[in-house]
Amino acid sequence: MKFNFGKTFLLGLGFFGVSVIWSVYNAFVPVFLADRFLMAAGFIGFFMTLDNIAALLIQPAVGAWSDRLRTPIGRRMPFILVGAPLAAIAFIMLPIATSLFVFFLAATLLLLSMAIWRTPVVALMPDITPSKYRSQANGIINFMGGVGAIIAFLGGAALYDLNPNYPFWLGAGLVAVSAILVFVFIKEPEEMIASEKDAPSLADSIRLILHDKDKSTVRILLAIFFWFIAYNGIEAFFTLYAKNHLGLTESDGARLLGQLSTLFVLFSLPAGYIGAALGRRKTIMTGIIVMAICIALMFFLPVNTLTNLLTTLPVLGQVPVIGVILMIAGVSWASINVNSLPMVVDMTEPERVGTYTGLYYLFSTLAAILGPIVYGFIIQLSGGAYSLLMLISPMFMAMALISIAGVTAGEAQNAS
């Protein structure tokens, strides 16, 4: 098995489509709920967490199921061929639904179908990529997903002004086309399709991990949980932090987050190659330390220093001191994020890649649900001290650093 850039790029197109769908969903579904169906803000907030809840309950089990499935077209393909078309149909239905009941049915179908095929398509990357190239491959996939999100936010807004249906049709079309391309051009390894070696169930895998003398898997899963708590907590409240602590506008806050995201996308490819060259654990630990320092600076530096304008750049717009800090944080986040999934799947055998991919999403999704809740209560109990965001997150990053420091497995293997 050799590293195939073309096949990895095709998988990346799948993530491009997925990113467009979720970016459009997060941007415009709250608008439909508020304007069309007059839903209160609290209910909208709960509705927008349903995707994470569906992912938490479904994706790990589907990953383990895909490890055990044997069909003529592979272990992962059946989930992709069922989930992607259903997701496209549901996404087309969302903007044209005229009743809340139909809208809820379409959203439910979308959440279930996306959860069905997300883990199997992610597991395809390590299936078709030798261990020593998985960080680079994950960098390509993250880059494609990031580009999809940027296009959705920039192009989706323009399309929405023309017709609210257009961004949804774009997302549906991209998912359908990417699923077809993956099915036609990517073939799962024959030895895995023909293998009679059964993978353990999700519950059995968890028991094996907990009873393993080497706690590397437990450690990295906890690290993933801690650093996603840190990141998602800040992401959920950053616009309010910018408004209430820095005295900026909501659009300024969104633009600053965009500067972080842009550097994350641009550094996704180099992060994979750095992880392969220097070691994944070292790269991740460096990313954690630098990101924790960046976040802490946003707590300790005075507001007038953070908001001091340094320059104006094309695409990025005005860049104050905090913008530079966030861009460095974006580079660090790429170093962490791009190398973590390859570490997880290289801690197991090929027969259990789907299960371990599901566990990766279990811990990251749980953090995505709990992070904003924990941070929200802390802000509320402190009387609206949004600057505390930047004090809490380095603590979670420190816990992630302690967790991953003891990891002894998951590095790239020279054998394919």
C-alpha positions in Angstrom: 0.0 0.0 0.0 1.4 3.4 -1.1 0.5 7.0 -0.3 -1.8 8.2 -3.1 -2.2 12.0 -3.1 -5.1 11.8 -5.6 -7.2 9.4 -3.5 -6.5 11.5 -0.4 -7.6 14.6 -2.3 -10.8 12.8 -3.2 -11.4 12.0 0.4 -10.7 15.6 1.1 -13.5 16.6 -1.3 -15.8 14.6 0.9 -14.8 16.7 3.9 -15.1 19.8 1.8 -18.8 18.9 1.2 -19.4 18.0 4.8 -17.8 21.3 5.9 -20.1 23.3 3.5 -23.1 21.5 4.9 -22.4 22.2 8.6 -21.2 25.7 8.0 -24.4 26.5 6.1 -26.5 24.7 8.7 -25.0 26.6 11.6 -25.2 29.9 9.8 -28.8 29.8 8.5 -30.9 27.3 10.4 -31.0 29.6 13.5 -32.4 32.3 11.2 -35.1 30.0 9.9 -36.0 28.9 13.5 -36.2 32.5 14.7 -37.8 34.3 11.7 -39.9 31.6 10.1 -41.0 29.6 13.1 -40.7 32.3 15.8 -38.7 30.0 18.1 -37.3 31.4 21.4 -33.5 31.7 21.8 -33.3 29.0 24.4 -35.0 26.5 22.2 -32.8 27.5 19.2 -29.7 26.9 21.4 -31.0 23.4 22.3 -31.9 22.6 18.6 -28.4 23.6 17.5 -26.8 21.1 19.9 -28.8 18.1 18.5 -26.1 17.5 15.8 -23.5 16.9 18.5 -25.9 14.7 20.5 -26.6 12.6 17.4 -22.9 12.3 16.7 -22.2 11.3 20.3 -24.8 8.5 20.3 -24.3 7.2 16.8 -20.8 7.7 15.4 -18.8 5.5 17.8 -21.2 2.6 17.4 -21.2 3.0 13.6 -17.4 3.1 13.5 -17.3 -0.2 15.4 -20.0 -1.7 13.2 -18.1 -0.7 10.0 -15.0 -2.6 11.4 -17.1 -5.8 11.6 -19.1 -5.4 8.3 -18.1 -7.5 5.3 -19.7 -6.7 1.9 -18.5 -7.0 -1.7 -18.0 -3.2 -1.9 -16.2 -3.0 1.4 -16.6 -2.2 5.1 -17.1 1.6 4.9 -18.8 2.1 1.5 -22.3 0.9 2.4 -22.5 3.6 5.1 -21.3 6.3 2.7 -23.7 5.2 -0.1 -26.7 5.3 2.4 -25.8 8.3 4.5 -24.6 10.8 1.9 -27.7 10.7 -0.4 -30.0 10.8 2.6 -28.1 13.8 3.9 -28.3 15.6 0.5 -32.1 15.0 0.3 -32.6 16.2 3.9 -30.5 19.3 3.2 -32.6 20.2 0.2 -35.8 19.9 2.3 -34.7 22.2 5.1 -35.1 25.6 3.4 -38.4 24.7 1.7 -40.1 23.3 4.8 -43.1 25.5 5.6 -44.1 23.8 8.9 -42.0 23.3 12.0 -42.9 19.6 11.9 -41.6 19.0 8.4 -38.5 21.2 9.2 -37.9 19.0 12.3 -38.2 15.8 10.3 -35.8 17.1 7.7 -33.3 18.2 10.4 -33.6 14.8 12.1 -33.0 13.0 8.9 -29.9 15.2 8.2 -28.4 14.7 11.7 -28.9 10.9 11.6 -27.6 10.4 8.0 -24.6 12.6 8.6 -23.8 10.7 11.8 -24.1 7.4 9.9 -21.4 8.1 7.3 -19.0 10.5 9.0 -17.0 7.9 11.0 -16.7 5.4 8.1 -15.5 8.0 5.6 -12.9 9.3 8.2 -11.8 5.7 8.7 -11.1 5.3 5.0 -8.1 7.6 5.4 -6.1 5.2 7.5 -7.5 2.3 5.6 -5.9 3.4 2.3 -2.9 5.3 3.8 0.3 3.8 5.2 1.0 4.7 8.8 4.0 7.0 8.1 1.9 9.2 5.8 -1.3 9.5 7.8 -0.4 12.9 9.4 0.2 14.3 5.9 -3.0 12.8 4.6 -5.0 14.2 7.6 -3.4 17.6 6.8 -4.8 17.5 3.3 -8.2 16.5 4.6 -8.3 19.2 7.2 -7.2 21.7 4.6 -10.0 20.8 2.3 -12.5 20.9 5.1 -11.3 24.3 6.1 -11.6 25.6 2.6 -15.1 24.3 2.4 -16.0 26.2 5.6 -14.5 29.4 4.3 -16.3 29.1 1.0 -19.6 28.4 2.8 -19.3 31.5 4.9 -18.2 33.8 2.2 -20.1 32.3 -0.9 -23.0 31.1 1.2 -23.9 34.6 2.3 -23.9 35.8 -1.3 -26.0 32.8 -2.5 -28.4 33.3 0.4 -29.0 36.9 -0.6 -30.0 35.7 -4.1 -32.2 32.9 -2.8 -32.2 31.2 0.7 -32.4 27.8 -1.0 -29.1 28.2 -3.0 -26.6 27.6 -0.2 -28.5 24.4 0.8 -28.6 23.2 -2.8 -24.8 23.8 -3.1 -24.1 21.8 0.1 -26.4 18.9 -1.0 -24.8 18.8 -4.5 -21.3 18.8 -3.1 -22.0 15.9 -0.7 -23.7 13.8 -3.4 -20.9 14.4 -5.9 -18.2 13.7 -3.4 -19.8 10.4 -2.3 -20.0 9.3 -6.0 -16.4 10.2 -6.6 -15.3 8.3 -3.4 -17.2 5.2 -4.4 -16.0 5.2 -8.0 -12.3 6.0 -7.5 -11.5 4.8 -4.0 -11.3 1.0 -3.4 -11.0 -0.4 0.1 -8.0 -2.8 0.5 -8.9 -6.3 -0.6 -7.3 -7.9 2.4 -9.6 -6.0 4.7 -12.8 -6.9 2.7 -11.8 -10.6 2.6 -10.5 -10.7 6.2 -12.3 -13.2 8.4 -10.7 -11.6 11.5 -13.6 -10.1 13.6 -13.2 -6.8 15.3 -14.5 -6.6 18.9 -17.7 -4.6 19.6 -17.5 -1.1 20.8 -18.1 -2.2 24.4 -15.4 -4.9 24.2 -12.9 -2.5 22.7 -13.5 0.0 25.5 -13.0 -2.8 28.1 -9.8 -3.8 26.3 -8.5 -0.2 26.3 -9.3 0.2 30.0 -7.6 -3.0 31.0 -4.5 -2.5 28.8 -1.4 -2.1 30.9 -0.2 0.6 28.4 -2.6 3.5 29.1 -1.5 5.5 26.0 -5.0 5.2 24.4 -6.7 6.4 27.5 -4.3 9.2 27.9 -4.7 10.5 24.3 -8.5 10.3 24.5 -8.4 12.3 27.7 -6.0 14.8 26.1 -8.4 15.2 23.1 -11.3 15.8 25.5 -9.4 18.5 27.4 -8.1 20.4 24.4 -11.5 20.4 22.7 -13.1 21.7 25.9 -10.6 24.5 25.8 -11.1 25.3 22.2 -14.9 24.9 22.0 -15.5 26.9 25.1 -13.6 29.9 23.7 -15.2 29.5 20.2 -18.7 29.5 21.6 -18.3 32.8 23.6 -15.5 34.6 21.7 -17.8 37.1 20.0 -19.3 38.0 23.4 -15.8 38.2 24.8 -14.8 40.6 22.0 -18.0 42.8 22.7 -18.1 42.8 26.4 -14.4 42.7 27.4 -12.6 44.2 24.4 -15.3 46.7 23.5 -15.4 45.6 19.9 -18.4 44.9 17.7 -19.8 41.4 17.0 -18.5 41.6 13.4 -15.0 42.4 14.7 -15.2 39.3 17.0 -16.3 37.1 14.1 -13.5 38.5 11.9 -10.9 37.8 14.6 -12.1 34.2 14.7 -11.8 34.1 10.9 -8.2 35.1 11.2 -7.5 32.1 13.5 -9.5 29.8 11.1 -7.6 31.1 8.1 -4.2 30.3 9.6 -5.5 26.9 10.8 -6.4 26.1 7.2 -3.1 27.4 5.7 -1.0 25.5 8.3 -2.9 22.2 8.0 -0.7 20.8 5.3 2.7 21.9 6.9 1.4 20.6 10.3 1.1 17.1 8.8 4.6 17.1 7.4 6.1 18.5 10.6 4.3 15.8 12.6 5.8 13.1 10.3 9.3 14.6 10.5 9.6 15.5 14.2 7.1 13.1 15.8 3.4 13.5 16.3 3.5 13.7 20.2 6.2 16.3 20.1 4.4 18.4 17.5 1.1 18.1 19.5 2.8 19.0 22.8 4.5 22.0 21.2 1.1 23.1 19.8 -0.5 22.8 23.2 2.1 24.8 25.0 2.1 27.6 22.4 -1.7 27.7 22.2 -2.0 27.9 26.0 0.5 30.8 26.1 -1.5 32.6 23.4 -4.8 32.2 25.2 -3.2 33.3 28.5 -1.9 36.4 26.9 -5.5 37.4 26.0 -6.2 37.3 29.7 -3.2 39.1 31.1 -2.5 41.8 28.4 -4.4 45.1 28.8 -7.4 45.7 26.6 -5.8 48.7 24.9 -2.8 46.5 24.0 -4.9 43.7 22.6 -7.0 46.0 20.5 -4.0 48.1 19.2 -4.2 48.0 15.4 -1.0 46.7 13.8 -1.8 46.4 10.1 -4.5 45.7 7.5 -4.1 42.7 5.2 -6.1 41.4 2.2 -8.8 38.9 3.1 -7.9 39.1 6.8 -8.8 42.8 7.2 -7.7 44.8 10.2 -5.2 42.9 12.3 -4.8 44.1 15.9 -2.4 42.6 18.5 -5.0 40.0 19.5 -5.4 39.1 15.8 -1.7 38.1 15.7 -2.1 36.1 18.9 -5.1 34.3 17.4 -3.3 33.6 14.2 -0.4 32.0 16.1 -3.1 30.0 18.0 -4.5 28.9 14.7 -1.1 27.5 13.7 -0.8 25.7 17.0 -4.4 24.3 16.7 -3.5 22.9 13.3 -0.4 21.2 14.9 -2.6 19.6 17.5 -5.6 18.7 15.4 -4.0 17.4 12.3 -1.7 14.9 14.2 -4.2 13.6 16.8 -6.4 11.4 14.7 -3.4 9.6 13.1 -2.0 9.0 16.6 -5.3 7.4 17.7 -5.7 5.1 14.7 -2.0 4.0 14.9 -2.6 2.7 18.4 -4.6 -0.2 17.1 -4.7 -2.8 14.4 -6.3 -2.3 10.9 -9.4 -4.3 12.0 -10.3 -1.8 14.6 -9.6 1.5 12.9 -13.3 2.4 12.6 -13.8 1.7 16.3 -10.9 4.0 17.3 -12.0 6.7 14.9 -15.4 6.5 16.6 -13.8 6.9 20.0 -11.9 9.9 18.8 -15.3 11.5 17.8 -16.9 10.3 21.1 -14.4 12.3 23.2 -14.2 15.3 20.9 -18.0 15.5 20.5 -18.5 15.2 24.3 -16.2 18.1 24.8 -18.1 20.1 22.1 -21.3 19.6 24.1 -19.8 20.1 27.6 -17.4 22.9 26.8 -19.9 25.7 26.1 -22.1 24.6 29.0 -19.2 24.6 31.5 -17.9 28.0 30.2 -21.4 29.5 30.2 -22.0 28.6 33.8 -18.6 30.0 34.9 -19.3 33.3 33.1 -22.8 33.4 34.6 -21.5 32.7 38.1 -18.8 35.4 37.8 -21.3 38.0 36.8 -20.4 38.2 33.1 -16.6 38.2 33.4 -15.9 37.0 29.9 -12.1 37.5 30.3 -12.2 34.3 32.5 -12.5 32.3 29.2 -8.8 33.0 28.6 -7.9 31.9 32.1 -9.9 28.7 32.1 -8.7 27.4 28.7 -5.0 27.3 29.6 -5.9 25.1 32.6 -7.6 22.6 30.3 -4.7 22.8 27.9 -2.4 22.0 30.9 -4.5 19.0 31.6 -4.2 17.9 28.0 -0.4 18.4 28.1 -0.2 16.2 31.2 -2.3 13.5 29.6 -0.4 13.3 26.4 3.0 13.5 28.0 2.7 9.9 29.1 1.7 8.6 25.7 4.2 6.0 24.4 2.4 4.8 21.2 0.7 6.3 18.1 3.8 7.4 16.2 4.1 6.7 12.5 5.3 3.2 11.6 7.7 2.7 8.7 6.0 -0.5 7.6 2.9 0.1 5.4 
